[in-house]
Amino acid sequence: MDLQLNADTHLLPGFKLGNFNIDVPLVLAPMAGITDLPFRKICKRFGVGLMVTEMIASRAVDMGRVRTERMAELGPDEHPISIQVAGSDPVFVAEAARWAVGHGADFVDINMGCPVKKICKQSAGSAMLKDEPLVARVLEAVVKAVDVPVTLKIRTGWDESSKNVENIARIAEECGIQLLTVHGRTRAQMFHGHAHWEDIGLAKAACSIPVIGNGDVVDGDSAKEMIRISGCDGVMVGRAVQGNPWVLGEVYAALTGQPKPAAPTALERWQVVYEHMNNLAEHHGVQFASKMARKHVLWYSKGLRGSADFRGHFQVETDWQKMLDVAEAYFMSLDGHEEFEDVVPVA
């Protein structure tokens, strides 16, 4: 399939989902423990057309946990946004979907792609792909339960010998799903090996609803190559964004026919890190934010000059202000465009 630019130079024409026009079909992947409100605030500015929250278990909704409520907090500037729910019991998942709409979700996304063992042991996530009748029951229940568009995220199958991405795509459309996201790996692959973009193309060919491709998009060129191979209607970026939200700007530029953005300067990099840390403290409180920062801020330094020494100093700090000071001193010491010591591949 050859790429064709439309009249306004957009690589993809976009699509309508409910009352929203997704003009630039660039989607931030839902990542457990990562895509919380503080992180999404950072990513939104880089051209993301559709946001999705981290996965929320339907049983956790039923139990009314405080942390679950915090996971569903949405910012006023995030719309359109989807709250993602997961579970294998149609009753509980439908109730979680109604709860999501009550919390302001413009769409409800159903997770049938999570490969994590504790989720699959509950016959949820990607384990559901082994039971196509159950997939249909859950999708039908959710579509009937809410009056907003329902979307679905899947993998290509349980393992190499049981790929059923085409069947699931057809079932999804028949049940009223309005958008399908396909991660081009099986559950057995977890996050290893390569995503098979051809399998995303199989889903696209099997249904008429928009299909979003996910897996191994790490820059503008890989986004364009995924589109060329699969014919997908949009691109979802996940792990490549960890510590590098600027990659979203690069993919946005590729999708809209613009030049590749310049690498961030030292000041620009620090401003994003500083804002992210403040967002974490405001949303989670300083105590929990300090734990989250040890993950996110170290990602921001990955591959940069002197990052090993910085990690050693940053990780042992327990005082929030000192953590800010150490981070500022490090990121402001970088010269902006040639800090990388090596290229660290991110799948």
MIBATOR-978324 format. One record per residue (C-alpha): x, y, z. Coordinates in pm, whole numbers, plus 50000, padded with zeros to 5 digits. Layout:
<atoms>
XYZ;...
</atoms>
This chain:
<atoms>
500005000050000;501495033649896;501145064450114;499145092849969;499035127950112;495665144850093;495185180949990;496205196250322;499375174550343;498015152550622;499305116950594;496005103950734;492605120350685;491385115351042;487925102751133;484825110551334;484215093451667;480935102351828;480645140051832;484395145251792;486495149151481;489875132551535;491695153851281;495175140951364;494815104151463;497735103351706;496835084552024;498675082052353;498715045752466;497155036452800;500045024453018;499405011453370;501065032653635;502285057753376;499555075953185;498035093153485;496705128753469;500135145053535;501715125853246;498805131853009;499005169453076;502565168852946;501785147552641;498715166852528;500755196852414;502715176052161;499765170951928;497965140552070;494515138651914;493035112752148;493955105052508;493275072352692;493625067653068;495555039353221;493585007153256;491005005953538;489834971653653;486064967653663;486294949753998;488204979354143;485365001954031;482904979254207;484974981154527;485015019154518;488715023554589;490055058754640;492975052154408;490535041654136;488755074954166;492085093054129;492935072653819;489715084953658;490335121953720;490295140653391;491685174953308;489525201853146;491825203752843;492085166152778;488965161152572;488385140652371;489455113852617;488615077652681;488615059553013;489855023952967;488214995853164;489044959053189;487404927253309;485824894853190;482404896453358;479954914653128;477944928053423;480944943053601;482504957153283;479204973053178;478874988953522;482465001653500;481635016853162;478665035653307;480925047253590;483485059653336;480865080053150;479745094353483;483315105753540;483385125253215;484685100352958;483875109352598;484465073052501;484905040152684;487795017952580;487794980952667;491144964552733;491574930252579;495284934352517;497024935852854;499554907152867;500354909553241;500034876053418;497874887853709;495334902253463;495324871853237;494874848553536;491504865553585;490584857053225;490814894253146;493094914452921;494574894752633;493414861752787;489944870152661;491114865852304;491034828152362;487254829652418;485574846952125;481994841652255;483024858652581;484534887452383;481184892252210;479204890852537;481374917152703;481344940252402;477584937552358;476984944552727;479114975852727;477734989752401;474204985952540;475165001252876;476415035252759;475445061952510;479005071552411;481195053952154;482845022052279;486305012852151;488464981852192;492184975052230;493544940452152;496634920852062;496834898651756;496034866951950;497164846052244;500184831152069;501594825351723;499514793951671;496214810351768;496204844451608;492624855651558;492914892951498;490624891351195;487884872951385;488054897251676;487904926951438;484744913251279;483184905151616;483994939951741;482304957051450;479264934251470;478884942551840;478904979951780;482514988751858;483355021251678;487175020251683;489694992151719;493304994851835;495634965951754;499004960551920;500924940251664;502164913851909;500594882552055;500194879052429;502984853052431;505384878952293;504714902752582;506914932152474;509644911052313;510494906551948;508994928051677;505434939851633;503914925051318;502344954551143;501024931550872;498654916851133;497294951551203;496564952550831;494584920150861;492314936751116;491944967250893;490914945450600;488434925750811;486304955250927;485124989750820;485645008351149;488805028851207;491815008151314;494655022951518;498075006551495;500255001751803;503664986451864;507254997051783;506445032751680;509495051651805;509715081651569;508135097651267;509685073551018;508435042451201;504965057851222;504895062850845;506205027750786;503495012651007;500865031350807;502425020250478;502474983650578;499184981050765;496975007750610;495875017350961;493815048651026;495895061851314;498965056351527;499215048951899;502535055552070;503375039052402;506705030652561;508705053752335;507035082952515;508435073252855;510865101252936;510555114252580;507215131352512;508975149952229;508605118352019;504895126352000;505765159551837;507905141351584;505105116851499;502625145551482;504895163251233;505175131651023;501385127451016;500755163550921;503505167650663;505625191350870;509405191150918;510845170751201;511025192751513;514405202051657;515605183051962;514735200852288;517275224452437;518505219652792;516065246052913;513135231152723;513915196652860;514145209353217;510915229253186;509025197553095;510655177453375;509905205353625;506295207753516;505895170153531;507285168653883;504965196653995;502005179253831;502865147354021;503065165654354;499785183854295;497905152754187;499345125754413;500825144854705;504555148454765;505075114654931;503715094054645;505005118854387;508575112954507;508195076054424;506705083554084;509435109054008;512155083054060;510635064753767;509715093153534;512665116453591;515155088353541;513435080453212;513905116653108;517655112253163;517985078752984;520855078852737;521885114452816;525405125052902;526205118353269;522885101253334;524415072953538;525905097253791;522655116853800;520615085453870;522915076854158;522365110754321;518665114754241;517545080554361;518885085054715;517215118854776;514145118054998;513455155455033;511205168354754;512945202054720;516335185254703;515025162254433;513965192854235;517345209354291;519345178854185;517205174353875;517485211053777;521245211153818;521585180553596;519205189253313;520375225453294;523965213253259;523185196952926;524055215352608;520765208352439;521295189752115;524235165652146;523805151252493;523105115252397;525905091152476;524275062552289;521035053052122;518775032852347;516135014552142;512605015652279;510004991252151;
</atoms>
